[in-house]
């Protein structure tokens, strides 16, 4: 039976040094963060370090806290880019989008994490936003952006859609529906499906398209209406997809935007995205990268078929394997140093 977590750990982490710092080297530092994200039995870093100390690794919270404040983000950014590249190379193909077989549906959105530390409030930061371009077909994150502050989503919209490929369709909610942004997308020939507010002025044209807005910011687009009868909500969707994609399919494409909400839910419920344990901007950024890296690891690994193939199945399987160790850190250390192989839950590592 197959179990690829050890192979992936060696591939990703062996390139990082283990002697660059005397107490908490880069490889161990990364392992601590991945361990916190993946280990469902840990509720705080105090739990983690108590377990590490009991397992013979003498690291204290003070050392870890200082590392979060001063260590470079570069190792985490490099690890994130490397594993993202591996995900794209593997070309994980889920069920093809029935609405547009020739396009990849890519919801774009942000999630807000409230900051409660007075140290961060003194810097003017009350929240951090994680923006992502999520690929529904591969179930992966094609691009992510971390921003501290309360600026509106549309201010970062261009940066997100710049990363869309030729056959990708950006699907966005009303937070991105600024008229100047719609005009920019049209000029750049980026494929989009965006919900607009019901207070936008609309005027029908003879060719079946609509003039949206007024003044210099107005534009001509295809507009699709549909209604959620249960919630009694009207949806107005602006798109530049061709007429070969029916109105019903446009509505279905917009409904697929919900998959990015499920992505946020998984990160928050299972990978501790909203359980911030650092009180510095640098440390919080590291934790957000660690959550994304942990998610991509779950996408890449394979586990024995009897356990299932969903991300939660993989996470539960990893937790079961890890229970034979003191922690993920001890487990990763044994993998990287080729210590004795054992049989673990139906898979030899």
KEDRENTOR-615941 format. One record per residue (C-alpha): residue number from 1; x, y negated, z; residue in one letter. Coordinates in nm, 2 decimals. Layout:
+-----+--------+--------+--------+--------+
! num !     px !     py !     pz ! residu !
+-----+--------+--------+--------+--------+
! NUM !      X !      Y !      Z !      a !
...
+-----+--------+--------+--------+--------+
END
This chain:
+-----+--------+--------+--------+--------+
! num !     px !     py !     pz ! residu !
+-----+--------+--------+--------+--------+
!   1 !   0.00 !   0.00 !   0.00 !      x !
!   2 !   0.12 !  -0.35 !  -0.08 !      x !
!   3 !   0.19 !  -0.63 !   0.16 !      x !
!   4 !   0.39 !  -0.92 !   0.02 !      x !
!   5 !   0.42 !  -1.16 !   0.31 !      x !
!   6 !   0.78 !  -1.06 !   0.40 !      x !
!   7 !   0.89 !  -1.09 !   0.04 !      x !
!   8 !   0.74 !  -1.43 !   0.01 !      x !
!   9 !   0.89 !  -1.55 !   0.34 !      x !
!  10 !   1.24 !  -1.44 !   0.22 !      x !
!  11 !   1.19 !  -1.62 !  -0.11 !      x !
!  12 !   1.07 !  -1.95 !   0.05 !      x !
!  13 !   1.26 !  -1.98 !   0.37 !      x !
!  14 !   1.60 !  -1.82 !   0.31 !      x !
!  15 !   1.71 !  -2.13 !   0.12 !      x !
!  16 !   1.69 !  -2.35 !   0.43 !      x !
!  17 !   1.99 !  -2.37 !   0.67 !      x !
!  18 !   1.99 !  -2.20 !   1.01 !      x !
!  19 !   2.30 !  -2.38 !   1.15 !      x !
!  20 !   2.24 !  -2.75 !   1.06 !      x !
!  21 !   2.12 !  -2.82 !   1.42 !      x !
!  22 !   2.25 !  -2.65 !   1.73 !      x !
!  23 !   1.91 !  -2.59 !   1.90 !      x !
!  24 !   1.63 !  -2.63 !   1.65 !      x !
!  25 !   1.77 !  -2.57 !   1.30 !      x !
!  26 !   1.57 !  -2.65 !   0.99 !      x !
!  27 !   1.46 !  -2.29 !   0.92 !      x !
!  28 !   1.34 !  -2.25 !   1.28 !      x !
!  29 !   1.17 !  -2.59 !   1.28 !      x !
!  30 !   0.97 !  -2.49 !   0.97 !      x !
!  31 !   0.89 !  -2.15 !   1.12 !      x !
!  32 !   0.75 !  -2.32 !   1.43 !      x !
!  33 !   0.51 !  -2.53 !   1.23 !      x !
!  34 !   0.40 !  -2.24 !   1.00 !      x !
!  35 !   0.35 !  -2.03 !   1.31 !      x !
!  36 !   0.13 !  -2.29 !   1.47 !      x !
!  37 !  -0.09 !  -2.32 !   1.15 !      x !
!  38 !  -0.13 !  -1.95 !   1.10 !      x !
!  39 !  -0.15 !  -1.81 !   1.45 !      x !
!  40 !  -0.51 !  -1.80 !   1.55 !      x !
!  41 !  -0.42 !  -1.72 !   1.92 !      x !
!  42 !  -0.24 !  -2.05 !   1.97 !      x !
!  43 !  -0.44 !  -2.36 !   2.09 !      x !
!  44 !  -0.14 !  -2.59 !   2.16 !      x !
!  45 !   0.23 !  -2.62 !   2.12 !      x !
!  46 !   0.27 !  -2.54 !   2.49 !      x !
!  47 !   0.12 !  -2.20 !   2.42 !      x !
!  48 !   0.37 !  -2.15 !   2.13 !      x !
!  49 !   0.68 !  -2.26 !   2.33 !      x !
!  50 !   0.58 !  -2.05 !   2.63 !      x !
!  51 !   0.57 !  -1.75 !   2.40 !      x !
!  52 !   0.90 !  -1.84 !   2.23 !      x !
!  53 !   1.07 !  -1.88 !   2.57 !      x !
!  54 !   0.93 !  -1.54 !   2.68 !      x !
!  55 !   1.07 !  -1.39 !   2.36 !      x !
!  56 !   1.42 !  -1.52 !   2.42 !      x !
!  57 !   1.42 !  -1.84 !   2.21 !      x !
!  58 !   1.51 !  -2.12 !   2.44 !      x !
!  59 !   1.34 !  -2.42 !   2.28 !      x !
!  60 !   1.16 !  -2.69 !   2.47 !      x !
!  61 !   0.88 !  -2.93 !   2.37 !      x !
!  62 !   1.10 !  -3.23 !   2.41 !      x !
!  63 !   1.34 !  -3.11 !   2.15 !      x !
!  64 !   1.06 !  -3.03 !   1.91 !      x !
!  65 !   0.89 !  -3.37 !   1.97 !      x !
!  66 !   1.21 !  -3.56 !   1.89 !      x !
!  67 !   1.25 !  -3.35 !   1.57 !      x !
!  68 !   0.90 !  -3.45 !   1.47 !      x !
!  69 !   0.98 !  -3.81 !   1.50 !      x !
!  70 !   1.32 !  -3.82 !   1.33 !      x !
!  71 !   1.36 !  -3.52 !   1.10 !      x !
!  72 !   1.33 !  -3.58 !   0.72 !      x !
!  73 !   1.01 !  -3.47 !   0.55 !      x !
!  74 !   1.22 !  -3.35 !   0.25 !      x !
!  75 !   1.24 !  -2.98 !   0.36 !      x !
!  76 !   0.86 !  -2.96 !   0.40 !      x !
!  77 !   0.80 !  -3.15 !   0.07 !      x !
!  78 !   1.04 !  -2.91 !  -0.11 !      x !
!  79 !   0.88 !  -2.60 !   0.04 !      x !
!  80 !   0.53 !  -2.74 !  -0.06 !      x !
!  81 !   0.65 !  -2.80 !  -0.42 !      x !
!  82 !   0.82 !  -2.47 !  -0.45 !      x !
!  83 !   0.52 !  -2.27 !  -0.33 !      x !
!  84 !   0.28 !  -2.48 !  -0.54 !      x !
!  85 !   0.50 !  -2.40 !  -0.84 !      x !
!  86 !   0.47 !  -2.03 !  -0.76 !      x !
!  87 !   0.09 !  -2.05 !  -0.74 !      x !
!  88 !   0.08 !  -2.22 !  -1.08 !      x !
!  89 !   0.32 !  -1.97 !  -1.23 !      x !
!  90 !   0.11 !  -1.68 !  -1.10 !      x !
!  91 !  -0.19 !  -1.84 !  -1.27 !      x !
!  92 !  -0.44 !  -1.72 !  -1.02 !      x !
!  93 !  -0.76 !  -1.68 !  -1.23 !      x !
!  94 !  -1.09 !  -1.67 !  -1.06 !      x !
!  95 !  -1.42 !  -1.64 !  -1.23 !      x !
!  96 !  -1.43 !  -1.87 !  -1.53 !      x !
!  97 !  -1.65 !  -2.18 !  -1.50 !      x !
!  98 !  -1.97 !  -2.09 !  -1.67 !      x !
!  99 !  -2.05 !  -2.45 !  -1.75 !      x !
! 100 !  -1.74 !  -2.53 !  -1.96 !      x !
! 101 !  -1.52 !  -2.23 !  -2.04 !      x !
! 102 !  -1.26 !  -2.46 !  -2.21 !      x !
! 103 !  -1.22 !  -2.68 !  -1.90 !      x !
! 104 !  -1.10 !  -2.65 !  -1.55 !      x !
! 105 !  -1.33 !  -2.80 !  -1.29 !      x !
! 106 !  -1.12 !  -3.01 !  -1.04 !      x !
! 107 !  -1.30 !  -3.18 !  -0.75 !      x !
! 108 !  -1.12 !  -3.48 !  -0.62 !      x !
! 109 !  -1.19 !  -3.60 !  -0.26 !      x !
! 110 !  -1.04 !  -3.69 !   0.07 !      x !
! 111 !  -1.09 !  -3.58 !   0.43 !      x !
! 112 !  -1.05 !  -3.80 !   0.73 !      x !
! 113 !  -0.88 !  -3.70 !   1.05 !      x !
! 114 !  -0.93 !  -3.93 !   1.34 !      x !
! 115 !  -0.62 !  -4.04 !   1.53 !      x !
! 116 !  -0.66 !  -4.07 !   1.91 !      x !
! 117 !  -0.30 !  -4.16 !   2.02 !      x !
! 118 !  -0.26 !  -4.51 !   2.15 !      x !
! 119 !   0.09 !  -4.51 !   2.01 !      x !
! 120 !  -0.06 !  -4.48 !   1.66 !      x !
! 121 !  -0.33 !  -4.74 !   1.74 !      x !
! 122 !  -0.06 !  -4.98 !   1.83 !      x !
! 123 !   0.07 !  -4.94 !   1.48 !      x !
! 124 !  -0.28 !  -5.01 !   1.34 !      x !
! 125 !  -0.36 !  -4.65 !   1.25 !      x !
! 126 !  -0.69 !  -4.51 !   1.36 !      x !
! 127 !  -0.72 !  -4.23 !   1.10 !      x !
! 128 !  -0.52 !  -4.04 !   0.84 !      x !
! 129 !  -0.66 !  -3.93 !   0.50 !      x !
! 130 !  -0.56 !  -3.63 !   0.30 !      x !
! 131 !  -0.65 !  -3.66 !  -0.07 !      x !
! 132 !  -0.64 !  -3.35 !  -0.29 !      x !
! 133 !  -0.71 !  -3.24 !  -0.65 !      x !
! 134 !  -0.86 !  -2.90 !  -0.60 !      x !
! 135 !  -0.86 !  -2.65 !  -0.89 !      x !
! 136 !  -1.18 !  -2.44 !  -0.87 !      x !
! 137 !  -1.06 !  -2.18 !  -1.11 !      x !
! 138 !  -0.73 !  -2.09 !  -0.93 !      x !
! 139 !  -0.87 !  -2.20 !  -0.58 !      x !
! 140 !  -0.54 !  -2.39 !  -0.54 !      x !
! 141 !  -0.44 !  -2.75 !  -0.46 !      x !
! 142 !  -0.30 !  -2.91 !  -0.78 !      x !
! 143 !  -0.19 !  -3.23 !  -0.61 !      x !
! 144 !  -0.22 !  -3.39 !  -0.26 !      x !
! 145 !  -0.16 !  -3.73 !  -0.11 !      x !
! 146 !  -0.14 !  -3.83 !   0.26 !      x !
! 147 !  -0.23 !  -4.19 !   0.36 !      x !
! 148 !  -0.25 !  -4.35 !   0.70 !      x !
! 149 !  -0.51 !  -4.62 !   0.72 !      x !
! 150 !  -0.88 !  -4.70 !   0.63 !      x !
! 151 !  -0.85 !  -4.81 !   0.27 !      x !
! 152 !  -1.13 !  -4.71 !   0.04 !      x !
! 153 !  -1.10 !  -4.39 !  -0.16 !      x !
! 154 !  -1.11 !  -4.56 !  -0.50 !      x !
! 155 !  -0.79 !  -4.74 !  -0.43 !      x !
! 156 !  -0.61 !  -4.41 !  -0.47 !      x !
! 157 !  -0.83 !  -4.27 !  -0.75 !      x !
! 158 !  -0.59 !  -4.36 !  -1.03 !      x !
! 159 !  -0.30 !  -4.18 !  -0.86 !      x !
! 160 !  -0.52 !  -3.87 !  -0.83 !      x !
! 161 !  -0.65 !  -3.85 !  -1.18 !      x !
! 162 !  -0.31 !  -3.92 !  -1.33 !      x !
! 163 !  -0.23 !  -3.56 !  -1.23 !      x !
! 164 !  -0.52 !  -3.42 !  -1.43 !      x !
! 165 !  -0.43 !  -3.20 !  -1.73 !      x !
! 166 !  -0.58 !  -3.23 !  -2.07 !      x !
! 167 !  -0.84 !  -2.96 !  -2.01 !      x !
! 168 !  -0.92 !  -3.05 !  -1.65 !      x !
! 169 !  -1.24 !  -3.23 !  -1.55 !      x !
! 170 !  -1.22 !  -3.46 !  -1.24 !      x !
! 171 !  -1.54 !  -3.43 !  -1.04 !      x !
! 172 !  -1.59 !  -3.71 !  -0.78 !      x !
! 173 !  -1.85 !  -3.84 !  -0.54 !      x !
! 174 !  -1.96 !  -4.20 !  -0.50 !      x !
! 175 !  -1.65 !  -4.31 !  -0.31 !      x !
! 176 !  -1.46 !  -4.32 !  -0.64 !      x !
! 177 !  -1.74 !  -4.48 !  -0.85 !      x !
! 178 !  -1.59 !  -4.82 !  -0.90 !      x !
! 179 !  -1.69 !  -4.97 !  -1.24 !      x !
! 180 !  -1.33 !  -5.08 !  -1.32 !      x !
! 181 !  -1.21 !  -4.72 !  -1.25 !      x !
! 182 !  -1.48 !  -4.57 !  -1.48 !      x !
! 183 !  -1.36 !  -4.80 !  -1.75 !      x !
! 184 !  -1.00 !  -4.70 !  -1.69 !      x !
! 185 !  -1.08 !  -4.33 !  -1.71 !      x !
! 186 !  -1.26 !  -4.39 !  -2.04 !      x !
! 187 !  -0.97 !  -4.58 !  -2.19 !      x !
! 188 !  -0.72 !  -4.31 !  -2.08 !      x !
! 189 !  -0.95 !  -4.03 !  -2.21 !      x !
! 190 !  -0.95 !  -3.85 !  -1.88 !      x !
! 191 !  -1.24 !  -3.61 !  -1.85 !      x !
! 192 !  -1.46 !  -3.69 !  -1.55 !      x !
! 193 !  -1.80 !  -3.63 !  -1.39 !      x !
! 194 !  -1.87 !  -3.89 !  -1.12 !      x !
! 195 !  -2.18 !  -3.96 !  -0.92 !      x !
! 196 !  -2.27 !  -4.33 !  -0.91 !      x !
! 197 !  -2.49 !  -4.53 !  -0.67 !      x !
! 198 !  -2.85 !  -4.58 !  -0.75 !      x !
! 199 !  -2.82 !  -4.96 !  -0.74 !      x !
! 200 !  -2.60 !  -4.98 !  -1.05 !      x !
! 201 !  -2.79 !  -5.15 !  -1.33 !      x !
! 202 !  -2.85 !  -4.92 !  -1.63 !      x !
! 203 !  -2.97 !  -5.01 !  -1.98 !      x !
! 204 !  -3.04 !  -4.75 !  -2.24 !      x !
! 205 !  -2.88 !  -4.77 !  -2.59 !      x !
! 206 !  -3.01 !  -4.64 !  -2.92 !      x !
! 207 !  -2.74 !  -4.37 !  -2.94 !      x !
! 208 !  -2.86 !  -4.21 !  -2.62 !      x !
! 209 !  -2.58 !  -4.35 !  -2.40 !      x !
! 210 !  -2.62 !  -4.60 !  -2.13 !      x !
! 211 !  -2.47 !  -4.94 !  -2.04 !      x !
! 212 !  -2.36 !  -4.91 !  -1.68 !      x !
! 213 !  -2.31 !  -5.23 !  -1.47 !      x !
! 214 !  -2.29 !  -5.59 !  -1.57 !      x !
! 215 !  -2.03 !  -5.85 !  -1.67 !      x !
! 216 !  -1.67 !  -5.77 !  -1.75 !      x !
! 217 !  -1.68 !  -5.44 !  -1.56 !      x !
! 218 !  -1.97 !  -5.29 !  -1.75 !      x !
! 219 !  -1.91 !  -4.98 !  -1.97 !      x !
! 220 !  -2.10 !  -4.75 !  -2.20 !      x !
! 221 !  -2.12 !  -4.39 !  -2.08 !      x !
! 222 !  -2.33 !  -4.08 !  -2.09 !      x !
! 223 !  -2.56 !  -4.07 !  -1.78 !      x !
! 224 !  -2.73 !  -3.76 !  -1.65 !      x !
! 225 !  -3.01 !  -3.76 !  -1.39 !      x !
! 226 !  -3.11 !  -3.47 !  -1.17 !      x !
! 227 !  -3.30 !  -3.44 !  -0.84 !      x !
! 228 !  -3.26 !  -3.23 !  -0.53 !      x !
! 229 !  -3.63 !  -3.16 !  -0.46 !      x !
! 230 !  -3.56 !  -3.00 !  -0.12 !      x !
! 231 !  -3.35 !  -3.30 !   0.00 !      x !
! 232 !  -3.56 !  -3.55 !  -0.20 !      x !
! 233 !  -3.23 !  -3.70 !  -0.33 !      x !
! 234 !  -3.17 !  -3.85 !  -0.68 !      x !
! 235 !  -2.83 !  -3.80 !  -0.84 !      x !
! 236 !  -2.70 !  -4.02 !  -1.12 !      x !
! 237 !  -2.40 !  -3.87 !  -1.29 !      x !
! 238 !  -2.17 !  -4.06 !  -1.53 !      x !
! 239 !  -1.95 !  -3.85 !  -1.76 !      x !
! 240 !  -1.76 !  -3.86 !  -2.08 !      x !
! 241 !  -1.79 !  -3.49 !  -2.16 !      x !
! 242 !  -1.93 !  -3.42 !  -2.51 !      x !
! 243 !  -2.29 !  -3.33 !  -2.59 !      x !
! 244 !  -2.18 !  -2.97 !  -2.64 !      x !
! 245 !  -2.20 !  -2.96 !  -2.26 !      x !
! 246 !  -2.57 !  -2.97 !  -2.17 !      x !
! 247 !  -2.72 !  -3.19 !  -1.90 !      x !
! 248 !  -2.79 !  -2.88 !  -1.70 !      x !
! 249 !  -2.43 !  -2.78 !  -1.72 !      x !
! 250 !  -2.32 !  -3.13 !  -1.61 !      x !
! 251 !  -2.54 !  -3.09 !  -1.30 !      x !
! 252 !  -2.38 !  -2.76 !  -1.23 !      x !
! 253 !  -2.03 !  -2.90 !  -1.27 !      x !
! 254 !  -2.11 !  -3.17 !  -1.01 !      x !
! 255 !  -2.25 !  -2.91 !  -0.78 !      x !
! 256 !  -1.92 !  -2.73 !  -0.80 !      x !
! 257 !  -1.76 !  -3.03 !  -0.63 !      x !
! 258 !  -1.88 !  -2.87 !  -0.31 !      x !
! 259 !  -1.58 !  -2.62 !  -0.33 !      x !
! 260 !  -1.34 !  -2.89 !  -0.21 !      x !
! 261 !  -1.56 !  -2.93 !   0.10 !      x !
! 262 !  -1.52 !  -2.56 !   0.17 !      x !
! 263 !  -1.15 !  -2.61 !   0.12 !      x !
! 264 !  -1.14 !  -2.88 !   0.39 !      x !
! 265 !  -1.36 !  -2.66 !   0.62 !      x !
! 266 !  -1.11 !  -2.37 !   0.59 !      x !
! 267 !  -0.81 !  -2.60 !   0.67 !      x !
! 268 !  -0.99 !  -2.74 !   0.97 !      x !
! 269 !  -1.15 !  -2.43 !   1.11 !      x !
! 270 !  -0.86 !  -2.18 !   1.05 !      x !
! 271 !  -0.54 !  -2.37 !   0.99 !      x !
! 272 !  -0.58 !  -2.64 !   1.26 !      x !
! 273 !  -0.58 !  -2.94 !   1.02 !      x !
! 274 !  -0.78 !  -3.15 !   1.26 !      x !
! 275 !  -0.59 !  -3.04 !   1.58 !      x !
! 276 !  -0.31 !  -3.29 !   1.55 !      x !
! 277 !  -0.04 !  -3.22 !   1.81 !      x !
! 278 !   0.21 !  -3.49 !   1.72 !      x !
! 279 !   0.19 !  -3.86 !   1.82 !      x !
! 280 !   0.41 !  -3.99 !   1.54 !      x !
! 281 !   0.34 !  -4.07 !   1.17 !      x !
! 282 !   0.63 !  -3.85 !   1.07 !      x !
! 283 !   0.51 !  -3.55 !   1.28 !      x !
! 284 !   0.15 !  -3.57 !   1.17 !      x !
! 285 !   0.27 !  -3.58 !   0.80 !      x !
! 286 !   0.47 !  -3.27 !   0.87 !      x !
! 287 !   0.17 !  -3.09 !   1.02 !      x !
! 288 !  -0.05 !  -3.18 !   0.72 !      x !
! 289 !   0.22 !  -3.04 !   0.49 !      x !
! 290 !   0.24 !  -2.73 !   0.70 !      x !
! 291 !  -0.14 !  -2.67 !   0.67 !      x !
! 292 !  -0.12 !  -2.70 !   0.29 !      x !
! 293 !   0.18 !  -2.47 !   0.28 !      x !
! 294 !   0.00 !  -2.21 !   0.50 !      x !
! 295 !  -0.30 !  -2.23 !   0.27 !      x !
! 296 !  -0.09 !  -2.17 !  -0.04 !      x !
! 297 !   0.09 !  -1.88 !   0.13 !      x !
! 298 !  -0.25 !  -1.71 !   0.19 !      x !
! 299 !  -0.33 !  -1.76 !  -0.18 !      x !
! 300 !  -0.01 !  -1.59 !  -0.29 !      x !
! 301 !   0.02 !  -1.29 !  -0.06 !      x !
! 302 !  -0.14 !  -0.96 !  -0.12 !      x !
! 303 !  -0.26 !  -0.72 !   0.15 !      x !
! 304 !  -0.39 !  -0.36 !   0.16 !      x !
! 305 !  -0.71 !  -0.34 !  -0.04 !      x !
! 306 !  -0.91 !  -0.19 !   0.25 !      x !
! 307 !  -0.88 !  -0.53 !   0.43 !      x !
! 308 !  -1.04 !  -0.73 !   0.16 !      x !
! 309 !  -0.91 !  -1.01 !  -0.07 !      x !
! 310 !  -1.06 !  -1.33 !   0.07 !      x !
! 311 !  -0.84 !  -1.59 !   0.24 !      x !
! 312 !  -1.00 !  -1.52 !   0.58 !      x !
! 313 !  -0.93 !  -1.15 !   0.53 !      x !
! 314 !  -0.57 !  -1.22 !   0.46 !      x !
! 315 !  -0.54 !  -1.45 !   0.77 !      x !
! 316 !  -0.70 !  -1.19 !   0.99 !      x !
! 317 !  -0.46 !  -0.92 !   0.85 !      x !
! 318 !  -0.16 !  -1.15 !   0.92 !      x !
! 319 !  -0.28 !  -1.20 !   1.27 !      x !
! 320 !  -0.31 !  -0.83 !   1.33 !      x !
! 321 !   0.05 !  -0.77 !   1.20 !      x !
! 322 !   0.18 !  -1.06 !   1.40 !      x !
! 323 !   0.03 !  -0.92 !   1.72 !      x !
! 324 !   0.31 !  -0.66 !   1.72 !      x !
! 325 !   0.56 !  -0.95 !   1.76 !      x !
! 326 !   0.60 !  -1.23 !   2.02 !      x !
! 327 !   0.52 !  -1.49 !   1.76 !      x !
! 328 !   0.53 !  -1.57 !   1.39 !      x !
! 329 !   0.87 !  -1.72 !   1.46 !      x !
! 330 !   1.01 !  -1.39 !   1.59 !      x !
! 331 !   0.85 !  -1.21 !   1.30 !      x !
! 332 !   0.99 !  -1.45 !   1.03 !      x !
! 333 !   1.33 !  -1.43 !   1.20 !      x !
! 334 !   1.33 !  -1.05 !   1.18 !      x !
! 335 !   1.23 !  -1.06 !   0.81 !      x !
! 336 !   1.50 !  -1.31 !   0.72 !      x !
! 337 !   1.77 !  -1.11 !   0.89 !      x !
! 338 !   1.66 !  -0.77 !   0.75 !      x !
! 339 !   1.60 !  -0.62 !   1.09 !      x !
! 340 !   1.45 !  -0.26 !   1.11 !      x !
! 341 !   1.16 !  -0.19 !   0.89 !      x !
! 342 !   0.84 !  -0.05 !   1.05 !      x !
! 343 !   0.50 !   0.06 !   0.95 !      x !
! 344 !   0.24 !  -0.22 !   1.01 !      x !
! 345 !  -0.13 !  -0.16 !   0.97 !      x !
! 346 !  -0.11 !   0.04 !   0.65 !      x !
! 347 !   0.18 !  -0.14 !   0.49 !      x !
! 348 !   0.56 !  -0.09 !   0.52 !      x !
! 349 !   0.77 !  -0.41 !   0.55 !      x !
+-----+--------+--------+--------+--------+
END
